């Protein structure tokens, strides 16, 4: 295809793009085999560009860390169930069972999930927890990460204090409520959950 493309007038170095989409989230073997195949075609013997689309956001946890031959790009935000499953898969793959006990994992989830379900935040959290030495260390590292995350979020809130953006929301009774960006962010942070209108 690359040779035909060059003969057809495409620029030198042009390669076709192979995109594989996997809509099944529970087939670990299929996901790993597809990723291995694409890395062979796109990185080891560069015959094409490769793109693997996973419809399940936490299926990425099934893939090994291979930063030189793959790059993850997540679109959107985890649901709470996806975030929980992502943490489960991460602990199973990267943290020994005697460290990632049910009690420790539950404590981490109770601390982290009310704060965020953003995939990039979970990537940073996974890095922070990757070299844990024991159960108490796992929980302590998660607490440290959560405290830093909260502090950064509160700093962002303070920075939004002078914002001219006003947000109008109609509540369940039909009454309009007006928030500045600062007020809305503060209420979200203080409740630790979506604001009920």
NUVEXVO-53462 format. One record per residue (C-alpha): residue number from 0; x, y, z; residue in three letters. Coordinates in Angstrom, 2 decimals. Each point is the difference from the previous one (the first is absolute). Layout:
N
+-----+---------+---------+---------+-----+
!   n !       u !       v !       w ! res !
+-----+---------+---------+---------+-----+
! NUM !       X !       Y !       Z ! ALA !
...
+-----+---------+---------+---------+-----+
//
This chain:
197
+-----+---------+---------+---------+-----+
!   n !       u !       v !       w ! res !
+-----+---------+---------+---------+-----+
!   0 !    0.00 !    0.00 !    0.00 ! UNK !
!   1 !    2.87 !    2.38 !    0.82 ! UNK !
!   2 !    1.67 !   -0.76 !   -3.35 ! UNK !
!   3 !   -3.30 !    0.47 !   -1.86 ! UNK !
!   4 !   -0.54 !    3.25 !    1.87 ! UNK !
!   5 !    3.40 !    1.34 !   -1.02 ! UNK !
!   6 !   -0.64 !   -1.03 !   -3.61 ! UNK !
!   7 !   -3.34 !    1.78 !    0.21 ! UNK !
!   8 !    1.74 !    3.27 !    0.79 ! UNK !
!   9 !   -0.04 !   -0.04 !    3.80 ! UNK !
!  10 !    2.96 !    1.49 !    1.83 ! UNK !
!  11 !    3.05 !   -2.06 !    0.92 ! UNK !
!  12 !   -0.38 !   -1.79 !    3.32 ! UNK !
!  13 !   -3.78 !   -0.26 !   -0.29 ! UNK !
!  14 !   -1.43 !   -3.06 !    1.75 ! UNK !
!  15 !   -3.58 !   -1.26 !    0.14 ! UNK !
!  16 !   -1.86 !    0.05 !    3.31 ! UNK !
!  17 !   -1.47 !   -3.22 !    1.37 ! UNK !
!  18 !   -2.77 !    0.56 !    2.53 ! UNK !
!  19 !   -1.40 !   -2.84 !    2.09 ! UNK !
!  20 !   -3.07 !    0.56 !    2.16 ! UNK !
!  21 !   -0.85 !   -2.47 !    2.76 ! UNK !
!  22 !   -3.47 !    0.37 !    1.41 ! UNK !
!  23 !    0.27 !   -2.95 !    2.40 ! UNK !
!  24 !    1.47 !    1.06 !    3.35 ! UNK !
!  25 !    0.31 !   -3.41 !    1.62 ! UNK !
!  26 !    2.17 !   -1.74 !   -2.58 ! UNK !
!  27 !    3.48 !    0.57 !    1.45 ! UNK !
!  28 !    1.74 !   -2.34 !   -2.44 ! UNK !
!  29 !   -1.53 !    1.76 !   -3.02 ! UNK !
!  30 !    1.04 !    3.44 !    1.32 ! UNK !
!  31 !    3.59 !   -1.11 !    0.73 ! UNK !
!  32 !    0.38 !   -1.82 !   -3.33 ! UNK !
!  33 !   -1.33 !    2.98 !   -1.98 ! UNK !
!  34 !    2.36 !    2.35 !    1.79 ! UNK !
!  35 !    2.97 !   -2.34 !   -0.57 ! UNK !
!  36 !   -0.81 !   -0.30 !   -3.70 ! UNK !
!  37 !   -0.32 !    3.76 !   -0.45 ! UNK !
!  38 !    3.29 !    0.61 !    1.81 ! UNK !
!  39 !    1.74 !   -2.49 !   -2.28 ! UNK !
!  40 !   -1.42 !    1.70 !   -3.09 ! UNK !
!  41 !    0.38 !    3.61 !    1.12 ! UNK !
!  42 !    3.04 !    0.04 !    2.29 ! UNK !
!  43 !    2.19 !   -3.09 !   -0.48 ! UNK !
!  44 !   -0.26 !   -0.12 !   -3.82 ! UNK !
!  45 !   -1.56 !    3.36 !   -0.88 ! UNK !
!  46 !   -2.33 !   -1.02 !   -2.80 ! UNK !
!  47 !   -2.90 !    2.17 !    1.15 ! UNK !
!  48 !   -1.31 !    2.26 !    2.72 ! UNK !
!  49 !   -2.10 !   -1.89 !    2.52 ! UNK !
!  50 !   -3.05 !    1.07 !    1.96 ! UNK !
!  51 !   -1.77 !   -2.27 !    2.49 ! UNK !
!  52 !   -3.40 !    1.29 !    1.15 ! UNK !
!  53 !   -1.38 !   -1.53 !    3.19 ! UNK !
!  54 !   -3.63 !    0.73 !    0.72 ! UNK !
!  55 !    0.50 !   -0.85 !    3.67 ! UNK !
!  56 !    2.18 !    2.64 !    1.66 ! UNK !
!  57 !    1.35 !   -2.28 !    2.72 ! UNK !
!  58 !    1.07 !   -2.69 !   -2.52 ! UNK !
!  59 !    3.26 !    1.96 !   -0.28 ! UNK !
!  60 !    0.98 !   -1.50 !    3.35 ! UNK !
!  61 !    0.29 !   -3.36 !   -1.79 ! UNK !
!  62 !    2.92 !    1.32 !   -2.04 ! UNK !
!  63 !    3.59 !   -0.06 !    1.21 ! UNK !
!  64 !    1.99 !    3.19 !    0.50 ! UNK !
!  65 !    1.95 !    0.51 !   -3.24 ! UNK !
!  66 !    0.66 !    3.72 !   -0.18 ! UNK !
!  67 !    2.38 !   -0.24 !   -2.96 ! UNK !
!  68 !   -2.42 !   -1.79 !   -2.32 ! UNK !
!  69 !   -3.44 !    1.23 !    1.07 ! UNK !
!  70 !   -1.77 !    3.12 !    1.15 ! UNK !
!  71 !   -3.37 !    0.11 !    1.74 ! UNK !
!  72 !   -2.55 !    2.65 !   -0.84 ! UNK !
!  73 !   -3.18 !   -0.06 !    2.04 ! UNK !
!  74 !   -3.07 !    1.86 !   -1.12 ! UNK !
!  75 !   -2.59 !    1.20 !    2.49 ! UNK !
!  76 !   -0.26 !   -0.90 !    3.64 ! UNK !
!  77 !   -0.36 !   -3.27 !    1.88 ! UNK !
!  78 !   -3.36 !   -0.83 !    1.47 ! UNK !
!  79 !    0.28 !   -0.85 !    3.69 ! UNK !
!  80 !   -0.26 !   -3.73 !   -0.84 ! UNK !
!  81 !    2.69 !    0.31 !   -2.68 ! UNK !
!  82 !    2.27 !    1.85 !    2.42 ! UNK !
!  83 !   -0.52 !   -2.71 !    2.62 ! UNK !
!  84 !    0.66 !   -2.76 !   -2.55 ! UNK !
!  85 !    3.12 !    1.84 !   -1.24 ! UNK !
!  86 !    1.39 !    0.08 !    3.53 ! UNK !
!  87 !   -0.82 !   -3.70 !    0.49 ! UNK !
!  88 !    1.75 !   -0.93 !   -3.25 ! UNK !
!  89 !    3.00 !    2.19 !    0.83 ! UNK !
!  90 !    0.42 !   -1.55 !    3.45 ! UNK !
!  91 !   -0.40 !   -3.51 !   -1.39 ! UNK !
!  92 !    2.62 !    0.57 !   -2.71 ! UNK !
!  93 !    2.57 !    2.11 !    1.85 ! UNK !
!  94 !   -0.31 !   -0.44 !    3.77 ! UNK !
!  95 !    0.51 !   -3.32 !    1.84 ! UNK !
!  96 !   -3.15 !   -1.44 !    1.58 ! UNK !
!  97 !    1.40 !    0.13 !    3.55 ! UNK !
!  98 !    0.34 !    3.79 !   -0.42 ! UNK !
!  99 !   -3.18 !    0.72 !   -1.96 ! UNK !
! 100 !   -2.32 !   -1.62 !    2.51 ! UNK !
! 101 !   -3.76 !    0.50 !   -0.19 ! UNK !
! 102 !    0.17 !    2.38 !    2.96 ! UNK !
! 103 !    2.82 !    2.08 !   -1.52 ! UNK !
! 104 !   -1.62 !    0.21 !   -3.44 ! UNK !
! 105 !   -3.33 !    0.97 !    1.58 ! UNK !
! 106 !    1.70 !    2.75 !    2.02 ! UNK !
! 107 !    1.72 !    1.35 !   -3.12 ! UNK !
! 108 !   -3.27 !    0.03 !   -1.95 ! UNK !
! 109 !   -1.90 !    1.71 !    2.82 ! UNK !
! 110 !    2.61 !    2.75 !    0.05 ! UNK !
! 111 !    0.58 !    0.46 !   -3.74 ! UNK !
! 112 !   -3.32 !   -0.59 !   -1.78 ! UNK !
! 113 !   -1.85 !    2.96 !    1.59 ! UNK !
! 114 !    2.81 !    2.29 !   -1.23 ! UNK !
! 115 !    0.38 !   -0.92 !   -3.65 ! UNK !
! 116 !   -0.74 !   -2.47 !   -2.76 ! UNK !
! 117 !    2.25 !    1.67 !   -2.57 ! UNK !
! 118 !    2.17 !   -2.57 !   -1.82 ! UNK !
! 119 !    3.16 !    2.12 !    0.06 ! UNK !
! 120 !   -0.34 !    0.38 !    3.77 ! UNK !
! 121 !   -0.25 !   -3.78 !    0.31 ! UNK !
! 122 !    3.17 !   -0.39 !   -2.07 ! UNK !
! 123 !    1.83 !    2.28 !    2.46 ! UNK !
! 124 !   -1.49 !   -1.87 !    2.95 ! UNK !
! 125 !    1.12 !   -3.33 !   -1.49 ! UNK !
! 126 !    3.56 !    1.31 !   -0.29 ! UNK !
! 127 !   -0.10 !    1.17 !    3.62 ! UNK !
! 128 !   -1.18 !   -3.42 !    1.22 ! UNK !
! 129 !    2.21 !   -2.14 !   -2.25 ! UNK !
! 130 !    2.90 !   -0.54 !    2.44 ! UNK !
! 131 !   -1.95 !   -0.61 !    3.18 ! UNK !
! 132 !    1.72 !   -2.18 !    2.56 ! UNK !
! 133 !   -2.87 !   -1.07 !    2.24 ! UNK !
! 134 !   -3.73 !    0.46 !    0.67 ! UNK !
! 135 !    0.43 !    3.04 !    2.27 ! UNK !
! 136 !    2.34 !    1.62 !   -2.53 ! UNK !
! 137 !   -2.62 !   -0.45 !   -2.74 ! UNK !
! 138 !   -2.66 !    1.80 !    2.03 ! UNK !
! 139 !    2.45 !    2.70 !    1.13 ! UNK !
! 140 !    1.16 !    0.71 !   -3.57 ! UNK !
! 141 !   -3.61 !    0.25 !   -1.18 ! UNK !
! 142 !   -0.75 !    2.44 !    2.84 ! UNK !
! 143 !    3.05 !    2.13 !   -0.89 ! UNK !
! 144 !   -1.02 !    0.05 !   -3.66 ! UNK !
! 145 !   -3.61 !    0.89 !    0.89 ! UNK !
! 146 !    1.11 !    2.84 !    2.29 ! UNK !
! 147 !    2.21 !    1.47 !   -2.74 ! UNK !
! 148 !   -2.83 !   -0.37 !   -2.51 ! UNK !
! 149 !   -2.40 !    1.82 !    2.33 ! UNK !
! 150 !    2.53 !    2.76 !    0.71 ! UNK !
! 151 !    0.54 !    0.55 !   -3.73 ! UNK !
! 152 !   -3.76 !    0.05 !   -0.60 ! UNK !
! 153 !   -0.52 !    2.55 !    2.76 ! UNK !
! 154 !    2.79 !    2.16 !   -1.47 ! UNK !
! 155 !   -1.81 !   -0.13 !   -3.34 ! UNK !
! 156 !   -3.19 !    1.07 !    1.78 ! UNK !
! 157 !    1.71 !    3.00 !    1.55 ! UNK !
! 158 !    1.37 !    0.92 !   -3.41 ! UNK !
! 159 !   -3.52 !   -0.05 !   -1.38 ! UNK !
! 160 !   -1.18 !    2.52 !    2.60 ! UNK !
! 161 !    0.29 !    2.97 !   -2.35 ! UNK !
! 162 !   -1.66 !   -1.73 !   -2.92 ! UNK !
! 163 !   -2.71 !    1.96 !   -1.78 ! UNK !
! 164 !   -1.72 !   -3.18 !   -1.11 ! UNK !
! 165 !   -3.39 !   -0.53 !    1.64 ! UNK !
! 166 !   -1.82 !   -3.30 !   -0.26 ! UNK !
! 167 !   -3.79 !   -0.10 !    0.07 ! UNK !
! 168 !   -1.60 !   -3.30 !    0.96 ! UNK !
! 169 !   -3.73 !   -0.68 !    0.27 ! UNK !
! 170 !   -0.72 !   -2.21 !    3.02 ! UNK !
! 171 !   -2.70 !   -2.66 !    0.32 ! UNK !
! 172 !   -2.61 !    2.55 !    1.09 ! UNK !
! 173 !    0.63 !    2.16 !   -3.07 ! UNK !
! 174 !    1.83 !    2.72 !    1.93 ! UNK !
! 175 !    3.21 !    1.32 !   -1.56 ! UNK !
! 176 !    3.14 !   -0.04 !    2.10 ! UNK !
! 177 !    3.00 !    2.09 !   -0.94 ! UNK !
! 178 !    3.54 !   -1.12 !    0.85 ! UNK !
! 179 !    3.31 !    1.61 !   -0.72 ! UNK !
! 180 !    2.56 !   -2.56 !   -1.13 ! UNK !
! 181 !    1.65 !    0.36 !    3.41 ! UNK !
! 182 !   -3.24 !   -0.69 !    1.93 ! UNK !
! 183 !   -0.89 !   -3.02 !   -2.09 ! UNK !
! 184 !    3.48 !   -1.51 !    0.28 ! UNK !
! 185 !    0.03 !    0.65 !    3.76 ! UNK !
! 186 !   -3.37 !   -1.70 !    0.47 ! UNK !
! 187 !    1.14 !   -3.01 !   -2.05 ! UNK !
! 188 !    3.20 !   -0.29 !    2.04 ! UNK !
! 189 !   -1.72 !    0.40 !    3.33 ! UNK !
! 190 !   -2.68 !   -2.59 !   -0.71 ! UNK !
! 191 !    2.48 !   -2.43 !   -1.60 ! UNK !
! 192 !   -2.73 !   -1.04 !   -2.41 ! UNK !
! 193 !   -2.15 !    1.46 !   -2.77 ! UNK !
! 194 !   -2.19 !    2.85 !    1.23 ! UNK !
! 195 !   -3.64 !   -1.01 !    0.36 ! UNK !
! 196 !   -2.34 !    2.59 !   -1.44 ! UNK !
+-----+---------+---------+---------+-----+
//
